[in-house]
Amino acid sequence: MFQAIPSADAVLLKWVLHDWRDKDCVQILKRFREAIVSKEKRGKAIIIDIVLDLNGGTHESVELQPFFDL
């Protein structure tokens, strides 16, 4: 699952990390770093995801949360 990613100028993750345990997210991000960082240049990691409030959150955030689990 966490195999090497080809070199790139940028890597995009959209609604991925919230589904993984913290230690798995670290492994995913390490692979991304390997793909975008070289001696000559540095790339960009673009992450689009939801940030969950472990204390319950607001009514609006709780109401929208199921849409991110599709």
PDB file of N, CA, C and O in Angstrom:
ATOM      1  N   MET A   1       0.813  -1.202   0.000  1.00  0.00           N
ATOM      2  CA  MET A   1       0.000   0.000   0.000  1.00  0.00           C
ATOM      3  C   MET A   1       0.853   1.261   0.000  1.00  0.00           C
ATOM      4  O   MET A   1       0.572   2.193  -0.753  1.00  0.00           O
ATOM      5  N   PHE A   2       1.876   1.305   0.821  1.00  0.00           N
ATOM      6  CA  PHE A   2       2.689   2.509   0.941  1.00  0.00           C
ATOM      7  C   PHE A   2       3.948   2.374   0.105  1.00  0.00           C
ATOM      8  O   PHE A   2       5.062   2.488   0.617  1.00  0.00           O
ATOM      9  N   GLN A   3       3.765   2.131  -1.170  1.00  0.00           N
ATOM     10  CA  GLN A   3       4.887   1.969  -2.078  1.00  0.00           C
ATOM     11  C   GLN A   3       5.399   3.332  -2.505  1.00  0.00           C
ATOM     12  O   GLN A   3       4.784   4.362  -2.229  1.00  0.00           O
ATOM     13  N   ALA A   4       6.536   3.317  -3.181  1.00  0.00           N
ATOM     14  CA  ALA A   4       7.144   4.562  -3.636  1.00  0.00           C
ATOM     15  C   ALA A   4       6.240   5.295  -4.623  1.00  0.00           C
ATOM     16  O   ALA A   4       5.489   4.680  -5.381  1.00  0.00           O
ATOM     17  N   ILE A   5       6.330   6.611  -4.595  1.00  0.00           N
ATOM     18  CA  ILE A   5       5.585   7.466  -5.509  1.00  0.00           C
ATOM     19  C   ILE A   5       6.600   8.070  -6.477  1.00  0.00           C
ATOM     20  O   ILE A   5       7.668   8.497  -6.039  1.00  0.00           O
ATOM     21  N   PRO A   6       6.305   8.121  -7.774  1.00  0.00           N
ATOM     22  CA  PRO A   6       7.248   8.722  -8.722  1.00  0.00           C
ATOM     23  C   PRO A   6       7.531  10.192  -8.380  1.00  0.00           C
ATOM     24  O   PRO A   6       6.691  10.863  -7.781  1.00  0.00           O
ATOM     25  N   SER A   7       8.692  10.679  -8.756  1.00  0.00           N
ATOM     26  CA  SER A   7       9.048  12.080  -8.512  1.00  0.00           C
ATOM     27  C   SER A   7       8.007  13.006  -9.122  1.00  0.00           C
ATOM     28  O   SER A   7       7.455  12.738 -10.189  1.00  0.00           O
ATOM     29  N   ALA A   8       7.754  14.107  -8.416  1.00  0.00           N
ATOM     30  CA  ALA A   8       6.737  15.052  -8.879  1.00  0.00           C
ATOM     31  C   ALA A   8       7.043  16.446  -8.350  1.00  0.00           C
ATOM     32  O   ALA A   8       7.780  16.606  -7.377  1.00  0.00           O
ATOM     33  N   ASP A   9       6.467  17.456  -9.003  1.00  0.00           N
ATOM     34  CA  ASP A   9       6.576  18.833  -8.521  1.00  0.00           C
ATOM     35  C   ASP A   9       5.576  19.098  -7.403  1.00  0.00           C
ATOM     36  O   ASP A   9       5.812  19.929  -6.526  1.00  0.00           O
ATOM     37  N   ALA A  10       4.459  18.382  -7.445  1.00  0.00           N
ATOM     38  CA  ALA A  10       3.418  18.545  -6.433  1.00  0.00           C
ATOM     39  C   ALA A  10       2.652  17.237  -6.291  1.00  0.00           C
ATOM     40  O   ALA A  10       2.536  16.454  -7.234  1.00  0.00           O
ATOM     41  N   VAL A  11       2.133  17.024  -5.088  1.00  0.00           N
ATOM     42  CA  VAL A  11       1.318  15.845  -4.813  1.00  0.00           C
ATOM     43  C   VAL A  11       0.052  16.335  -4.116  1.00  0.00           C
ATOM     44  O   VAL A  11       0.119  17.145  -3.192  1.00  0.00           O
ATOM     45  N   LEU A  12      -1.100  15.842  -4.560  1.00  0.00           N
ATOM     46  CA  LEU A  12      -2.386  16.265  -4.024  1.00  0.00           C
ATOM     47  C   LEU A  12      -3.071  15.103  -3.317  1.00  0.00           C
ATOM     48  O   LEU A  12      -3.216  14.014  -3.874  1.00  0.00           O
ATOM     49  N   LEU A  13      -3.487  15.355  -2.085  1.00  0.00           N
ATOM     50  CA  LEU A  13      -4.302  14.406  -1.322  1.00  0.00           C
ATOM     51  C   LEU A  13      -5.622  15.100  -1.020  1.00  0.00           C
ATOM     52  O   LEU A  13      -5.635  16.142  -0.364  1.00  0.00           O
ATOM     53  N   LYS A  14      -6.712  14.548  -1.481  1.00  0.00           N
ATOM     54  CA  LYS A  14      -8.014  15.137  -1.208  1.00  0.00           C
ATOM     55  C   LYS A  14      -8.877  14.119  -0.479  1.00  0.00           C
ATOM     56  O   LYS A  14      -9.183  13.054  -1.016  1.00  0.00           O
ATOM     57  N   TRP A  15      -9.264  14.450   0.739  1.00  0.00           N
ATOM     58  CA  TRP A  15     -10.122  13.626   1.581  1.00  0.00           C
ATOM     59  C   TRP A  15      -9.578  12.211   1.741  1.00  0.00           C
ATOM     60  O   TRP A  15     -10.297  11.235   1.533  1.00  0.00           O
ATOM     61  N   VAL A  16      -8.316  12.109   2.108  1.00  0.00           N
ATOM     62  CA  VAL A  16      -7.673  10.808   2.275  1.00  0.00           C
ATOM     63  C   VAL A  16      -7.242  10.586   3.720  1.00  0.00           C
ATOM     64  O   VAL A  16      -7.573   9.558   4.310  1.00  0.00           O
ATOM     65  N   LEU A  17      -6.520  11.518   4.288  1.00  0.00           N
ATOM     66  CA  LEU A  17      -5.870  11.293   5.580  1.00  0.00           C
ATOM     67  C   LEU A  17      -6.842  11.048   6.730  1.00  0.00           C
ATOM     68  O   LEU A  17      -6.499  10.322   7.663  1.00  0.00           O
ATOM     69  N   HIS A  18      -8.020  11.614   6.698  1.00  0.00           N
ATOM     70  CA  HIS A  18      -8.954  11.442   7.818  1.00  0.00           C
ATOM     71  C   HIS A  18      -9.418   9.991   7.980  1.00  0.00           C
ATOM     72  O   HIS A  18      -9.959   9.632   9.026  1.00  0.00           O
ATOM     73  N   ASP A  19      -9.215   9.166   6.970  1.00  0.00           N
ATOM     74  CA  ASP A  19      -9.626   7.762   7.042  1.00  0.00           C
ATOM     75  C   ASP A  19      -8.544   6.837   7.600  1.00  0.00           C
ATOM     76  O   ASP A  19      -8.787   5.643   7.776  1.00  0.00           O
ATOM     77  N   TRP A  20      -7.355   7.373   7.881  1.00  0.00           N
ATOM     78  CA  TRP A  20      -6.225   6.548   8.302  1.00  0.00           C
ATOM     79  C   TRP A  20      -5.818   6.865   9.738  1.00  0.00           C
ATOM     80  O   TRP A  20      -6.037   7.970  10.233  1.00  0.00           O
ATOM     81  N   ARG A  21      -5.224   5.875  10.391  1.00  0.00           N
ATOM     82  CA  ARG A  21      -4.662   6.094  11.721  1.00  0.00           C
ATOM     83  C   ARG A  21      -3.467   7.034  11.607  1.00  0.00           C
ATOM     84  O   ARG A  21      -2.887   7.176  10.530  1.00  0.00           O
ATOM     85  N   ASP A  22      -3.100   7.671  12.707  1.00  0.00           N
ATOM     86  CA  ASP A  22      -1.999   8.637  12.693  1.00  0.00           C
ATOM     87  C   ASP A  22      -0.706   8.036  12.161  1.00  0.00           C
ATOM     88  O   ASP A  22      -0.019   8.665  11.356  1.00  0.00           O
ATOM     89  N   LYS A  23      -0.365   6.826  12.598  1.00  0.00           N
ATOM     90  CA  LYS A  23       0.909   6.237  12.156  1.00  0.00           C
ATOM     91  C   LYS A  23       0.888   5.934  10.655  1.00  0.00           C
ATOM     92  O   LYS A  23       1.926   6.015   9.998  1.00  0.00           O
ATOM     93  N   ASP A  24      -0.268   5.589  10.111  1.00  0.00           N
ATOM     94  CA  ASP A  24      -0.382   5.371   8.667  1.00  0.00           C
ATOM     95  C   ASP A  24      -0.278   6.694   7.902  1.00  0.00           C
ATOM     96  O   ASP A  24       0.323   6.748   6.830  1.00  0.00           O
ATOM     97  N   CYS A  25      -0.862   7.755   8.456  1.00  0.00           N
ATOM     98  CA  CYS A  25      -0.748   9.078   7.830  1.00  0.00           C
ATOM     99  C   CYS A  25       0.708   9.515   7.756  1.00  0.00           C
ATOM    100  O   CYS A  25       1.137  10.098   6.760  1.00  0.00           O
ATOM    101  N   VAL A  26       1.459   9.235   8.801  1.00  0.00           N
ATOM    102  CA  VAL A  26       2.884   9.580   8.808  1.00  0.00           C
ATOM    103  C   VAL A  26       3.601   8.853   7.680  1.00  0.00           C
ATOM    104  O   VAL A  26       4.425   9.451   6.988  1.00  0.00           O
ATOM    105  N   GLN A  27       3.304   7.580   7.486  1.00  0.00           N
ATOM    106  CA  GLN A  27       3.933   6.811   6.407  1.00  0.00           C
ATOM    107  C   GLN A  27       3.551   7.362   5.031  1.00  0.00           C
ATOM    108  O   GLN A  27       4.400   7.462   4.144  1.00  0.00           O
ATOM    109  N   ILE A  28       2.295   7.714   4.856  1.00  0.00           N
ATOM    110  CA  ILE A  28       1.842   8.291   3.592  1.00  0.00           C
ATOM    111  C   ILE A  28       2.590   9.593   3.316  1.00  0.00           C
ATOM    112  O   ILE A  28       3.075   9.811   2.206  1.00  0.00           O
ATOM    113  N   LEU A  29       2.681  10.450   4.320  1.00  0.00           N
ATOM    114  CA  LEU A  29       3.344  11.740   4.137  1.00  0.00           C
ATOM    115  C   LEU A  29       4.844  11.589   3.906  1.00  0.00           C
ATOM    116  O   LEU A  29       5.439  12.386   3.180  1.00  0.00           O
ATOM    117  N   LYS A  30       5.456  10.586   4.508  1.00  0.00           N
ATOM    118  CA  LYS A  30       6.879  10.325   4.247  1.00  0.00           C
ATOM    119  C   LYS A  30       7.098   9.945   2.790  1.00  0.00           C
ATOM    120  O   LYS A  30       8.066  10.386   2.172  1.00  0.00           O
ATOM    121  N   ARG A  31       6.212   9.135   2.243  1.00  0.00           N
ATOM    122  CA  ARG A  31       6.315   8.757   0.823  1.00  0.00           C
ATOM    123  C   ARG A  31       6.134   9.986  -0.066  1.00  0.00           C
ATOM    124  O   ARG A  31       6.823  10.139  -1.075  1.00  0.00           O
ATOM    125  N   PHE A  32       5.215  10.845   0.309  1.00  0.00           N
ATOM    126  CA  PHE A  32       5.023  12.078  -0.452  1.00  0.00           C
ATOM    127  C   PHE A  32       6.282  12.923  -0.427  1.00  0.00           C
ATOM    128  O   PHE A  32       6.698  13.471  -1.448  1.00  0.00           O
ATOM    129  N   ARG A  33       6.879  13.022   0.739  1.00  0.00           N
ATOM    130  CA  ARG A  33       8.102  13.825   0.864  1.00  0.00           C
ATOM    131  C   ARG A  33       9.203  13.281  -0.038  1.00  0.00           C
ATOM    132  O   ARG A  33       9.913  14.048  -0.687  1.00  0.00           O
ATOM    133  N   GLU A  34       9.342  11.974  -0.079  1.00  0.00           N
ATOM    134  CA  GLU A  34      10.346  11.363  -0.954  1.00  0.00           C
ATOM    135  C   GLU A  34      10.090  11.733  -2.416  1.00  0.00           C
ATOM    136  O   GLU A  34      11.034  11.914  -3.184  1.00  0.00           O
ATOM    137  N   ALA A  35       8.837  11.843  -2.796  1.00  0.00           N
ATOM    138  CA  ALA A  35       8.483  12.122  -4.189  1.00  0.00           C
ATOM    139  C   ALA A  35       8.718  13.581  -4.576  1.00  0.00           C
ATOM    140  O   ALA A  35       9.017  13.866  -5.736  1.00  0.00           O
ATOM    141  N   ILE A  36       8.587  14.511  -3.622  1.00  0.00           N
ATOM    142  CA  ILE A  36       8.643  15.928  -3.991  1.00  0.00           C
ATOM    143  C   ILE A  36       9.930  16.634  -3.596  1.00  0.00           C
ATOM    144  O   ILE A  36      10.126  17.788  -3.976  1.00  0.00           O
ATOM    145  N   VAL A  37      10.812  15.985  -2.850  1.00  0.00           N
ATOM    146  CA  VAL A  37      12.054  16.626  -2.428  1.00  0.00           C
ATOM    147  C   VAL A  37      13.233  15.933  -3.094  1.00  0.00           C
ATOM    148  O   VAL A  37      13.379  14.714  -3.011  1.00  0.00           O
ATOM    149  N   SER A  38      14.065  16.718  -3.752  1.00  0.00           N
ATOM    150  CA  SER A  38      15.301  16.198  -4.330  1.00  0.00           C
ATOM    151  C   SER A  38      16.413  17.204  -4.042  1.00  0.00           C
ATOM    152  O   SER A  38      16.160  18.255  -3.454  1.00  0.00           O
ATOM    153  N   LYS A  39      17.636  16.891  -4.449  1.00  0.00           N
ATOM    154  CA  LYS A  39      18.756  17.798  -4.201  1.00  0.00           C
ATOM    155  C   LYS A  39      18.584  19.125  -4.939  1.00  0.00           C
ATOM    156  O   LYS A  39      18.997  20.171  -4.440  1.00  0.00           O
ATOM    157  N   GLU A  40      17.987  19.086  -6.105  1.00  0.00           N
ATOM    158  CA  GLU A  40      17.867  20.277  -6.936  1.00  0.00           C
ATOM    159  C   GLU A  40      16.653  21.144  -6.614  1.00  0.00           C
ATOM    160  O   GLU A  40      16.699  22.362  -6.787  1.00  0.00           O
ATOM    161  N   LYS A  41      15.579  20.533  -6.153  1.00  0.00           N
ATOM    162  CA  LYS A  41      14.344  21.305  -5.992  1.00  0.00           C
ATOM    163  C   LYS A  41      13.486  20.754  -4.863  1.00  0.00           C
ATOM    164  O   LYS A  41      13.718  19.662  -4.345  1.00  0.00           O
ATOM    165  N   ARG A  42      12.498  21.543  -4.505  1.00  0.00           N
ATOM    166  CA  ARG A  42      11.502  21.132  -3.520  1.00  0.00           C
ATOM    167  C   ARG A  42      10.124  21.295  -4.136  1.00  0.00           C
ATOM    168  O   ARG A  42       9.840  22.292  -4.800  1.00  0.00           O
ATOM    169  N   GLY A  43       9.280  20.314  -3.911  1.00  0.00           N
ATOM    170  CA  GLY A  43       7.926  20.373  -4.434  1.00  0.00           C
ATOM    171  C   GLY A  43       6.941  20.804  -3.371  1.00  0.00           C
ATOM    172  O   GLY A  43       7.328  21.278  -2.303  1.00  0.00           O
ATOM    173  N   LYS A  44       5.684  20.638  -3.664  1.00  0.00           N
ATOM    174  CA  LYS A  44       4.601  21.035  -2.761  1.00  0.00           C
ATOM    175  C   LYS A  44       3.695  19.851  -2.469  1.00  0.00           C
ATOM    176  O   LYS A  44       3.374  19.063  -3.359  1.00  0.00           O
ATOM    177  N   ALA A  45       3.290  19.736  -1.218  1.00  0.00           N
ATOM    178  CA  ALA A  45       2.264  18.777  -0.820  1.00  0.00           C
ATOM    179  C   ALA A  45       0.986  19.579  -0.594  1.00  0.00           C
ATOM    180  O   ALA A  45       0.964  20.502   0.220  1.00  0.00           O
ATOM    181  N   ILE A  46      -0.064  19.229  -1.305  1.00  0.00           N
ATOM    182  CA  ILE A  46      -1.343  19.920  -1.196  1.00  0.00           C
ATOM    183  C   ILE A  46      -2.320  18.945  -0.548  1.00  0.00           C
ATOM    184  O   ILE A  46      -2.611  17.882  -1.097  1.00  0.00           O
ATOM    185  N   ILE A  47      -2.820  19.320   0.625  1.00  0.00           N
ATOM    186  CA  ILE A  47      -3.699  18.427   1.384  1.00  0.00           C
ATOM    187  C   ILE A  47      -5.036  19.125   1.605  1.00  0.00           C
ATOM    188  O   ILE A  47      -5.100  20.214   2.176  1.00  0.00           O
ATOM    189  N   ILE A  48      -6.097  18.477   1.141  1.00  0.00           N
ATOM    190  CA  ILE A  48      -7.457  18.975   1.337  1.00  0.00           C
ATOM    191  C   ILE A  48      -8.177  17.918   2.167  1.00  0.00           C
ATOM    192  O   ILE A  48      -8.375  16.788   1.719  1.00  0.00           O
ATOM    193  N   ASP A  49      -8.561  18.296   3.369  1.00  0.00           N
ATOM    194  CA  ASP A  49      -9.196  17.318   4.247  1.00  0.00           C
ATOM    195  C   ASP A  49      -9.996  18.038   5.318  1.00  0.00           C
ATOM    196  O   ASP A  49      -9.910  19.258   5.455  1.00  0.00           O
ATOM    197  N   ILE A  50     -10.757  17.295   6.058  1.00  0.00           N
ATOM    198  CA  ILE A  50     -11.550  17.836   7.147  1.00  0.00           C
ATOM    199  C   ILE A  50     -10.758  17.689   8.449  1.00  0.00           C
ATOM    200  O   ILE A  50     -10.058  16.698   8.661  1.00  0.00           O
ATOM    201  N   VAL A  51     -10.883  18.688   9.305  1.00  0.00           N
ATOM    202  CA  VAL A  51     -10.280  18.625  10.633  1.00  0.00           C
ATOM    203  C   VAL A  51     -11.422  18.393  11.610  1.00  0.00           C
ATOM    204  O   VAL A  51     -12.337  19.210  11.713  1.00  0.00           O
ATOM    205  N   LEU A  52     -11.364  17.283  12.323  1.00  0.00           N
ATOM    206  CA  LEU A  52     -12.444  16.916  13.233  1.00  0.00           C
ATOM    207  C   LEU A  52     -12.165  17.411  14.637  1.00  0.00           C
ATOM    208  O   LEU A  52     -11.025  17.374  15.101  1.00  0.00           O
ATOM    209  N   ASP A  53     -13.193  17.871  15.307  1.00  0.00           N
ATOM    210  CA  ASP A  53     -13.100  18.293  16.697  1.00  0.00           C
ATOM    211  C   ASP A  53     -13.437  17.090  17.569  1.00  0.00           C
ATOM    212  O   ASP A  53     -14.559  16.585  17.526  1.00  0.00           O
ATOM    213  N   LEU A  54     -12.479  16.634  18.352  1.00  0.00           N
ATOM    214  CA  LEU A  54     -12.696  15.452  19.186  1.00  0.00           C
ATOM    215  C   LEU A  54     -13.670  15.713  20.330  1.00  0.00           C
ATOM    216  O   LEU A  54     -14.141  14.769  20.963  1.00  0.00           O
ATOM    217  N   ASN A  55     -13.976  16.978  20.602  1.00  0.00           N
ATOM    218  CA  ASN A  55     -14.896  17.322  21.686  1.00  0.00           C
ATOM    219  C   ASN A  55     -16.329  17.498  21.200  1.00  0.00           C
ATOM    220  O   ASN A  55     -17.165  18.033  21.928  1.00  0.00           O
ATOM    221  N   GLY A  56     -16.619  17.065  20.005  1.00  0.00           N
ATOM    222  CA  GLY A  56     -17.983  17.138  19.500  1.00  0.00           C
ATOM    223  C   GLY A  56     -18.181  18.164  18.416  1.00  0.00           C
ATOM    224  O   GLY A  56     -18.924  17.910  17.467  1.00  0.00           O
ATOM    225  N   GLY A  57     -17.546  19.314  18.517  1.00  0.00           N
ATOM    226  CA  GLY A  57     -17.651  20.332  17.477  1.00  0.00           C
ATOM    227  C   GLY A  57     -18.955  21.097  17.534  1.00  0.00           C
ATOM    228  O   GLY A  57     -19.794  20.875  18.408  1.00  0.00           O
ATOM    229  N   THR A  58     -19.106  21.999  16.586  1.00  0.00           N
ATOM    230  CA  THR A  58     -20.325  22.795  16.503  1.00  0.00           C
ATOM    231  C   THR A  58     -21.415  21.983  15.810  1.00  0.00           C
ATOM    232  O   THR A  58     -21.153  20.940  15.212  1.00  0.00           O
ATOM    233  N   HIS A  59     -22.604  22.473  15.903  1.00  0.00           N
ATOM    234  CA  HIS A  59     -23.733  21.801  15.246  1.00  0.00           C
ATOM    235  C   HIS A  59     -23.485  21.689  13.746  1.00  0.00           C
ATOM    236  O   HIS A  59     -23.762  20.655  13.138  1.00  0.00           O
ATOM    237  N   GLU A  60     -22.959  22.767  13.151  1.00  0.00           N
ATOM    238  CA  GLU A  60     -22.718  22.777  11.706  1.00  0.00           C
ATOM    239  C   GLU A  60     -21.657  21.754  11.304  1.00  0.00           C
ATOM    240  O   GLU A  60     -21.820  21.057  10.303  1.00  0.00           O
ATOM    241  N   SER A  61     -20.571  21.659  12.076  1.00  0.00           N
ATOM    242  CA  SER A  61     -19.508  20.718  11.708  1.00  0.00           C
ATOM    243  C   SER A  61     -19.970  19.273  11.859  1.00  0.00           C
ATOM    244  O   SER A  61     -19.602  18.419  11.052  1.00  0.00           O
ATOM    245  N   VAL A  62     -20.766  18.994  12.874  1.00  0.00           N
ATOM    246  CA  VAL A  62     -21.293  17.641  13.070  1.00  0.00           C
ATOM    247  C   VAL A  62     -22.269  17.303  11.943  1.00  0.00           C
ATOM    248  O   VAL A  62     -22.317  16.164  11.479  1.00  0.00           O
ATOM    249  N   GLU A  63     -23.035  18.285  11.512  1.00  0.00           N
ATOM    250  CA  GLU A  63     -24.007  18.081  10.440  1.00  0.00           C
ATOM    251  C   GLU A  63     -23.322  17.795   9.100  1.00  0.00           C
ATOM    252  O   GLU A  63     -23.837  17.012   8.302  1.00  0.00           O
ATOM    253  N   LEU A  64     -22.171  18.417   8.844  1.00  0.00           N
ATOM    254  CA  LEU A  64     -21.454  18.242   7.579  1.00  0.00           C
ATOM    255  C   LEU A  64     -20.546  17.016   7.557  1.00  0.00           C
ATOM    256  O   LEU A  64     -20.185  16.542   6.480  1.00  0.00           O
ATOM    257  N   GLN A  65     -20.175  16.501   8.708  1.00  0.00           N
ATOM    258  CA  GLN A  65     -19.215  15.396   8.784  1.00  0.00           C
ATOM    259  C   GLN A  65     -19.584  14.184   7.930  1.00  0.00           C
ATOM    260  O   GLN A  65     -18.690  13.624   7.296  1.00  0.00           O
ATOM    261  N   PRO A  66     -20.842  13.745   7.871  1.00  0.00           N
ATOM    262  CA  PRO A  66     -21.162  12.568   7.043  1.00  0.00           C
ATOM    263  C   PRO A  66     -20.823  12.738   5.563  1.00  0.00           C
ATOM    264  O   PRO A  66     -20.553  11.750   4.879  1.00  0.00           O
ATOM    265  N   PHE A  67     -20.833  13.962   5.062  1.00  0.00           N
ATOM    266  CA  PHE A  67     -20.511  14.192   3.654  1.00  0.00           C
ATOM    267  C   PHE A  67     -19.048  13.900   3.344  1.00  0.00           C
ATOM    268  O   PHE A  67     -18.707  13.611   2.197  1.00  0.00           O
ATOM    269  N   PHE A  68     -18.183  13.970   4.346  1.00  0.00           N
ATOM    270  CA  PHE A  68     -16.771  13.688   4.147  1.00  0.00           C
ATOM    271  C   PHE A  68     -16.470  12.201   4.269  1.00  0.00           C
ATOM    272  O   PHE A  68     -15.352  11.776   3.976  1.00  0.00           O
ATOM    273  N   ASP A  69     -17.427  11.416   4.688  1.00  0.00           N
ATOM    274  CA  ASP A  69     -17.241   9.975   4.844  1.00  0.00           C
ATOM    275  C   ASP A  69     -17.784   9.188   3.658  1.00  0.00           C
ATOM    276  O   ASP A  69     -17.854   7.961   3.724  1.00  0.00           O
ATOM    277  N   LEU A  70     -18.166   9.850   2.590  1.00  0.00           N
ATOM    278  CA  LEU A  70     -18.701   9.162   1.412  1.00  0.00           C
ATOM    279  C   LEU A  70     -17.608   8.493   0.634  1.00  0.00           C
ATOM    280  O   LEU A  70     -17.876   7.866  -0.391  1.00  0.00           O
TER     281      LEU A  70
END
